[in-house]
Amino acid sequence: MHIHEGSLYWPTTMPVTPARKKIEIAPHYDVVIVGGGMSGALSALALADKGLSIAVLDKRQMAAGSSIANTGLLQYSNDIMLHALIDQIGERDAVRFYQLCLEAIVDLKKTAKRLPIDPGFISRPSVYYASDDKDLESVMTEYVMLQKHGFPCDYWTEDELYKQMSFSKPGAIVTYNDAEVNPYKFVNGILQLVESMGVHLIEYMDVTGVTDENGRLHIATSTGEFQADKVLFTTGYETPPVGKRVGANINRSYVIVTKPIAHSPIWHEHALIWESKRPYLYMRTTTDNRIIVGGLDEDEPEATHSAELINKRCAHLKKQLQALFPDLPIEIEFAYCATFGESLDSLPFIGEHPTKKNHYYLLGYGGNGTVYSMLGSKMLAELMTGKEHPDAHIVQLKRSSSVIKDGNTVIT
Ligand SMILES: Cc1cc2nc3c(=O)[nH]c(=O)nc-3n(C[C@H](O)[C@H](O)[C@H](O)COP(=O)(O)OP(=O)(O)OC[C@H]3O[C@@H](n4cnc5c(N)ncnc54)[C@H](O)[C@@H]3O)c2cc1C
C-alpha cells in the first residue's frame, strides 16, 4: 500500500538513521510484533520491560510507515469529544477513556526521558476553537463536561481568544498537559533503547501469514518461517496479514511544513491549535520555529502519486493558515500526502482477537494515534502476560459500539 508521498520533514531532523545490530534470528520468540512503527516500538518496550523475548519485524525500514508522516501532536482530547463519547458508550467508560489518554501523555513523557536521543517532547497547551457560531454550543458543552470530570482546561470567549491568539473565532477550549514530539526521533529512540535491551529488530521482512499448530504460532514471512507463543499486529493503516479488516475508514490527508519563521514565539505559548469542524485543520510549531499544518482529509485510501494534487491541496492549507495569521511570513518547505485511518466509532482497537487465541492487535486509528499506541502498549503488556486490565473492554476488538452492530469484529 502506498502510504505517503511528497517531501517529508522529520527525516531531515535525523539524517543518519542508526545502523541495526547484526543479530542471529532465533527459531522461537515469546512475542513477534509485526510492524516497527510507533505502536510496535512502544509495545516492544512495554513487553521487554516485562522480560519477554521479542522480535519486531517490518517489511520496510523501521519507523518509515505512517509514523514518519505523523505531525506529533499529543492531546488528551480526542476526535470524538467527551460529551459525544458519553452518548456513545456511557459516562463511566467515556470518562475513563479520556483519563487513560491523559495518563498516556504522562507515560510518553516518562518514555522520552529514557531514550538515548532527545525526541523533542515539550509540554504544550492546546487551543480547540469553535469553527463557526453553530459549533459554539457543542464547544461550550464540551468545556462543561471536561470541567465536571476534572480535566485540566479553560474556556476562552471570542475576546479572550483574540487577545491571546490574534485571530477571531466564536470561542475556544484550552486544554493543558498536552505536548508536541518529533515522532520520528521518538520511534527511533525507542528502537535503539529496546535493541540495547535485547529485542531483535528485523527490517525488510514481510509477514505473510500466521498459523496455529497445537498452541504454537508459525509466522510465515517473505524470507522463511519461525515460531512464537504470541503475535501482535501493529501494522498501522495497512491490512494485517491475517483476516480481513472491517470497522475502519482508511482515508488520506495533507500536511505542510513551513520554512523557519523569524520571530518567536510564533504564537501564544506555541500551543497546538485545532478546531471543531470535521475534518479539522490542525497546526503546531517545531523546535526550529517552523509551522506544521495538516488537514483536508479525502475519502481515498492510498496517498496520491500526483505532485500537482499535493501542491494544490498544500497551497490550500497555506491559505487557511494565512487566513488565521495574515501577518506571518509563510513559505512552504515540505509538503506531503499520507494515508490516515479512523475507526467507525473513533476508538482504537486494542486486545486479543475474539476467536484467534494469542493473536493480539494494537491499531491506534484516529488523530490521537500516538496516545493510543502508548495506552495500548501498556494495556497489552498486562493482557499478554496473563493479567486482566479493568479498561480493556472499552477498546477491545469485539465491542458493542459501532463495529459489532453489523455483526463484525475489526478483523474477521
Ligand atoms: C498525516 C498524518 C498526521 C498525523 N498526525 C498525528 C498527530 O499529530 N498525533 C498523533 O498522535 N497521531 C498522528 N497521526 C497518526 C499516527 O501517525 C499513527 O497513529 C501512527 O503512525 C501509527 O503508528 P503505527 O505503528 O500503528 O503504524 P505505522 O507507523 O504505519 O507502522 C506500521 C508498520 O507495519 C509495517 N507492516 C505492515 N504490514 C506488514 C507486514 N505484513 N509485515 C511486516 N511489516 C508490516 C509497515 O511497514 C509499518 O512500518 C498522523 C497520521 C498521519 C498520516
PDBQT file of the ligand as one rigid body, heavy atoms in Angstrom, charges set to zero:
ROOT
HETATM    1  C1  LIG A 501      -0.671  12.967   8.147  1.00  0.00    +0.000 C 
HETATM    2  C2  LIG A 501      -0.767  12.324   9.493  1.00  0.00    +0.000 A 
HETATM    3  C3  LIG A 501      -0.705  13.100  10.625  1.00  0.00    +0.000 A 
HETATM    4  C4  LIG A 501      -0.810  12.504  11.883  1.00  0.00    +0.000 A 
HETATM    5  N1  LIG A 501      -0.710  13.289  12.983  1.00  0.00    +0.000 NA
HETATM    6  C5  LIG A 501      -0.775  12.739  14.200  1.00  0.00    +0.000 A 
HETATM    7  C6  LIG A 501      -0.607  13.540  15.354  1.00  0.00    +0.000 A 
HETATM    8  O1  LIG A 501      -0.411  14.759  15.271  1.00  0.00    +0.000 OA
HETATM    9  N2  LIG A 501      -0.657  12.921  16.561  1.00  0.00    +0.000 N 
HETATM   10  C7  LIG A 501      -0.857  11.580  16.678  1.00  0.00    +0.000 A 
HETATM   11  O2  LIG A 501      -0.890  11.080  17.794  1.00  0.00    +0.000 OA
HETATM   12  N3  LIG A 501      -1.023  10.792  15.589  1.00  0.00    +0.000 NA
HETATM   13  C8  LIG A 501      -0.986  11.342  14.371  1.00  0.00    +0.000 A 
HETATM   14  N4  LIG A 501      -1.114  10.562  13.261  1.00  0.00    +0.000 N 
HETATM   15  C9  LIG A 501      -1.371   9.145  13.444  1.00  0.00    +0.000 C 
HETATM   16  C10 LIG A 501      -0.063   8.400  13.625  1.00  0.00    +0.000 C 
HETATM   17  O3  LIG A 501       0.800   8.666  12.577  1.00  0.00    +0.000 OA
HETATM   18  C11 LIG A 501      -0.369   6.930  13.682  1.00  0.00    +0.000 C 
HETATM   19  O4  LIG A 501      -1.176   6.674  14.784  1.00  0.00    +0.000 OA
HETATM   20  C12 LIG A 501       0.906   6.136  13.839  1.00  0.00    +0.000 C 
HETATM   21  O5  LIG A 501       1.784   6.372  12.800  1.00  0.00    +0.000 OA
HETATM   22  C13 LIG A 501       0.551   4.711  13.868  1.00  0.00    +0.000 C 
HETATM   23  O6  LIG A 501       1.711   4.024  14.163  1.00  0.00    +0.000 OA
HETATM   24  P1  LIG A 501       1.726   2.503  13.851  1.00  0.00    +0.000 P 
HETATM   25  O7  LIG A 501       2.961   1.984  14.431  1.00  0.00    +0.000 OA
HETATM   26  O8  LIG A 501       0.437   1.914  14.275  1.00  0.00    +0.000 OA
HETATM   27  O9  LIG A 501       1.754   2.469  12.251  1.00  0.00    +0.000 OA
HETATM   28  P2  LIG A 501       2.992   2.623  11.244  1.00  0.00    +0.000 P 
HETATM   29  O10 LIG A 501       3.925   3.684  11.638  1.00  0.00    +0.000 OA
HETATM   30  O11 LIG A 501       2.419   2.694   9.865  1.00  0.00    +0.000 OA
HETATM   31  O12 LIG A 501       3.743   1.251  11.421  1.00  0.00    +0.000 OA
HETATM   32  C14 LIG A 501       3.215   0.041  10.924  1.00  0.00    +0.000 C 
HETATM   33  C15 LIG A 501       4.356  -0.740  10.305  1.00  0.00    +0.000 C 
HETATM   34  O13 LIG A 501       3.884  -2.033   9.976  1.00  0.00    +0.000 OA
HETATM   35  C16 LIG A 501       4.601  -2.465   8.849  1.00  0.00    +0.000 C 
HETATM   36  N5  LIG A 501       3.850  -3.559   8.231  1.00  0.00    +0.000 N 
HETATM   37  C17 LIG A 501       2.569  -3.517   7.752  1.00  0.00    +0.000 A 
HETATM   38  N6  LIG A 501       2.214  -4.731   7.300  1.00  0.00    +0.000 NA
HETATM   39  C18 LIG A 501       3.284  -5.557   7.486  1.00  0.00    +0.000 A 
HETATM   40  C19 LIG A 501       3.544  -6.930   7.204  1.00  0.00    +0.000 A 
HETATM   41  N7  LIG A 501       2.623  -7.708   6.638  1.00  0.00    +0.000 N 
HETATM   42  N8  LIG A 501       4.778  -7.451   7.518  1.00  0.00    +0.000 NA
HETATM   43  C20 LIG A 501       5.718  -6.655   8.106  1.00  0.00    +0.000 A 
HETATM   44  N9  LIG A 501       5.521  -5.352   8.388  1.00  0.00    +0.000 NA
HETATM   45  C21 LIG A 501       4.321  -4.806   8.080  1.00  0.00    +0.000 A 
HETATM   46  C22 LIG A 501       4.709  -1.221   7.989  1.00  0.00    +0.000 C 
HETATM   47  O14 LIG A 501       5.781  -1.301   7.082  1.00  0.00    +0.000 OA
HETATM   48  C23 LIG A 501       4.878  -0.112   9.022  1.00  0.00    +0.000 C 
HETATM   49  O15 LIG A 501       6.227   0.272   9.210  1.00  0.00    +0.000 OA
HETATM   50  C24 LIG A 501      -1.000  11.109  11.992  1.00  0.00    +0.000 A 
HETATM   51  C25 LIG A 501      -1.050  10.325  10.840  1.00  0.00    +0.000 A 
HETATM   52  C26 LIG A 501      -0.918  10.913   9.604  1.00  0.00    +0.000 A 
HETATM   53  C27 LIG A 501      -0.939  10.053   8.387  1.00  0.00    +0.000 C 
ENDROOT
TORSDOF 0
